[in-house]
Amino acid sequence: MFNRVKSAGISRPYQGSGEQHSQFKGELCHDGQGYLTGWLSPDDPMAAMRDKRGYVKEHRLVMARKLGRPLLSNEDVHHKNGIKIDNSPENLELWIVNQPKGQRVSDVAQHALELALELNPALPPDLREALKKYKDGRIPIADAPEAAG
């Protein structure tokens, strides 16, 4: 409807956004994805996170305030319990979103090796050494000893 009116050369008067809008009440609202959003003042220390209308998702704002800085564009906030409106700090965790989408298999394998070496101190020494050599590109993985299962 609005597009037809706009294409006819008729436009609605600008009502402002956020607290300048005539119907602004200061409360949170649901966005189309089920998250709570609210208008954030341009003077707020976290104003860099506002969208073009001045709104920010509450879970991102809660995490930013917890960290004491605005979130970066490659940082995502995950709801641990999966409930998008539970924005309590203990239910939120910060994730890094790698860009571009997807990863090379070799990079994922390299990262998996690094994690295996870092997080598994109980790896047998011969397996640990073989993984280090493979990680450094000194031996093919087929020549590495197998882990005792």
VEXDREN-2710 file (C-alpha; in Angstrom, 1 decimal):
% VEXDREN-2710
k/r/px/py/pz
1/MET/0.0/0.0/0.0
2/PHE/2.7/2.5/1.0
3/ASN/4.7/1.8/-2.1
4/ARG/1.7/2.5/-4.3
5/VAL/1.1/5.8/-2.5
6/LYS/4.8/6.7/-2.7
7/SER/5.0/5.9/-6.4
8/ALA/2.0/8.2/-6.9
9/GLY/4.1/11.1/-5.6
10/ILE/2.4/11.2/-2.2
11/SER/4.6/10.7/0.8
12/ARG/3.9/10.5/4.5
13/PRO/5.3/13.3/6.6
14/TYR/8.5/12.2/8.5
15/GLN/7.5/11.4/12.1
16/GLY/11.0/10.9/13.4
17/SER/12.4/7.7/14.9
18/GLY/13.0/6.6/18.4
19/GLU/12.1/9.1/21.0
20/GLN/11.2/11.7/18.3
21/HIS/8.4/9.5/17.0
22/SER/4.9/10.5/18.2
23/GLN/4.1/7.0/19.4
24/PHE/7.5/6.3/21.1
25/LYS/6.9/4.8/24.5
26/GLY/10.5/3.7/25.3
27/GLU/9.7/0.0/25.5
28/LEU/11.3/-3.0/23.8
29/CYS/9.6/-4.6/20.9
30/HIS/10.0/-7.9/19.0
31/ASP/11.7/-7.8/15.6
32/GLY/10.7/-10.2/12.8
33/GLN/13.2/-12.8/14.1
34/GLY/11.9/-13.1/17.6
35/TYR/14.6/-10.9/19.3
36/LEU/13.8/-8.0/21.6
37/THR/14.9/-4.6/20.2
38/GLY/14.9/-1.1/21.5
39/TRP/15.8/2.4/20.5
40/LEU/19.2/3.6/21.7
41/SER/20.1/7.2/22.1
42/PRO/22.9/8.5/19.8
43/ASP/24.6/9.8/22.9
44/ASP/24.9/6.3/24.4
45/PRO/28.4/4.8/24.6
46/MET/27.1/1.8/22.6
47/ALA/25.5/4.0/19.9
48/ALA/27.9/2.5/17.3
49/MET/25.8/-0.6/17.4
50/ARG/22.6/1.1/16.3
51/ASP/20.9/0.2/13.0
52/LYS/20.0/3.0/10.6
53/ARG/16.7/3.7/12.5
54/GLY/18.5/3.8/15.9
55/TYR/17.5/0.4/17.2
56/VAL/19.7/-2.3/18.7
57/LYS/18.9/-5.9/19.7
58/GLU/18.8/-6.2/23.4
59/HIS/20.9/-9.3/23.7
60/ARG/23.7/-7.5/21.8
61/LEU/23.4/-4.5/24.1
62/VAL/23.5/-6.6/27.2
63/MET/26.7/-8.3/26.1
64/ALA/28.3/-5.0/25.0
65/ARG/27.5/-3.4/28.4
66/LYS/29.0/-6.5/30.1
67/LEU/32.2/-6.1/28.1
68/GLY/32.2/-2.4/28.4
69/ARG/32.5/-1.8/24.7
70/PRO/30.4/-1.9/21.5
71/LEU/30.4/-5.3/19.8
72/LEU/32.2/-5.7/16.5
73/SER/30.4/-6.7/13.3
74/ASN/32.0/-10.1/13.4
75/GLU/30.9/-10.8/17.0
76/ASP/27.6/-12.6/17.6
77/VAL/25.7/-13.2/20.8
78/HIS/24.4/-16.7/21.4
79/HIS/21.5/-17.5/23.8
80/LYS/22.7/-20.6/25.6
81/ASN/19.2/-21.9/26.4
82/GLY/17.9/-21.1/22.9
83/ILE/15.3/-18.7/24.2
84/LYS/15.7/-15.4/22.2
85/ILE/14.0/-13.2/24.8
86/ASP/16.0/-14.5/27.8
87/ASN/18.7/-11.8/27.7
88/SER/20.1/-12.3/31.2
89/PRO/23.9/-12.0/31.1
90/GLU/24.4/-15.5/32.4
91/ASN/22.4/-16.9/29.4
92/LEU/24.5/-15.0/26.8
93/GLU/27.9/-15.9/25.3
94/LEU/30.0/-14.1/22.8
95/TRP/30.8/-15.9/19.5
96/ILE/33.1/-14.9/16.7
97/VAL/31.6/-15.2/13.3
98/ASN/34.3/-15.9/10.7
99/GLN/33.9/-14.1/7.4
100/PRO/33.5/-15.0/4.6
101/LYS/31.0/-17.9/5.2
102/GLY/32.6/-21.3/5.0
103/GLN/36.2/-22.4/5.6
104/ARG/38.8/-24.3/3.6
105/VAL/39.0/-27.9/4.7
106/SER/42.8/-27.5/5.3
107/ASP/42.2/-24.6/7.7
108/VAL/39.5/-26.5/9.6
109/ALA/41.9/-29.5/9.9
110/GLN/44.7/-27.3/11.0
111/HIS/42.5/-25.7/13.7
112/ALA/41.3/-29.2/14.8
113/LEU/44.9/-30.3/15.3
114/GLU/45.7/-27.2/17.3
115/LEU/42.7/-27.8/19.5
116/ALA/43.5/-31.5/19.9
117/LEU/47.1/-30.6/21.0
118/GLU/45.9/-27.8/23.3
119/LEU/42.9/-29.4/25.0
120/ASN/44.1/-33.0/25.3
121/PRO/47.1/-33.1/27.6
122/ALA/46.6/-36.9/28.0
123/LEU/47.4/-37.7/24.4
124/PRO/50.1/-40.4/24.2
125/PRO/53.5/-38.7/23.6
126/ASP/54.1/-40.5/20.3
127/LEU/50.7/-39.4/19.0
128/ARG/51.3/-35.8/20.3
129/GLU/54.7/-35.7/18.5
130/ALA/53.2/-37.1/15.3
131/LEU/50.4/-34.5/15.4
132/LYS/52.9/-31.7/15.9
133/LYS/54.9/-32.9/12.9
134/TYR/51.8/-33.1/10.8
135/LYS/50.7/-29.7/11.9
136/ASP/54.1/-28.3/10.9
137/GLY/53.8/-30.1/7.5
138/ARG/56.7/-32.5/8.2
139/ILE/54.9/-35.8/7.7
140/PRO/51.7/-36.9/6.0
141/ILE/48.8/-37.9/8.3
142/ALA/48.8/-41.4/6.9
143/ASP/52.2/-42.0/8.5
144/ALA/51.0/-40.8/12.0
145/PRO/50.5/-43.5/14.6
146/GLU/46.9/-44.3/15.5
147/ALA/45.5/-43.5/18.9
148/ALA/44.7/-46.4/21.2
149/GLY/40.9/-46.7/21.1
END
